[in-house]
Amino acid sequence: MPILLLVSQERCPFCRQIKREILGPMIASGEYLGRLLIREILIDSPGSSVRDFKGNTQTSRAFAIGYKIQLTPTLLFLDPDGNELAERIVGIQTPELFYFYVDRAVQDAIAAFPGRS
């Protein structure tokens, strides 16, 4: 199943906006249930660690650096091995236009995922 990963920071107002206006409604709709895994990683939490796609534990910041994340929010569309399936989205402008780009990238990721049904 493809993964939509929000790379965010605790004090990022745009990250909160994406969660509230885009990802929250996507999850609540149920439309992506069983088709897309939606997750978030906070890169500014001191001492936070994540397990990468090779099973190694590293800080969330190191994980983001591995993907060359320079700004938050960044949305990554990944396969279960951590490969990008669709073009990443950095930042947010208007929520309506942003939703269009997110939905298009999700559809591209689902279509590119080899295990799709």
HELIX and SHEET records of a PDB file:
HELIX    1   1 PRO A   13  ILE A   18  1                                   6    
HELIX    2   2 LYS A   19  LEU A   23  3                                   5    
HELIX    3   3 GLY A   24  SER A   29  1                                   6    
HELIX    4   4 SER A   60  GLY A   66  1                                   7    
HELIX    5   5 PRO A   95  ALA A  112  1                                  18    
SHEET    1   A 4 LEU A  37  LEU A  42  0                                        
SHEET    2   A 4 ILE A   3  SER A   8  1                                        
SHEET    3   A 4 THR A  74  LEU A  78 -1                                        
SHEET    4   A 4 ILE A  89  VAL A  90 -1                                        
SHEET    1   B 2 SER A  49  ARG A  51  0                                        
SHEET    2   B 2 THR A  57  THR A  59 -1                                        
END                                                                             
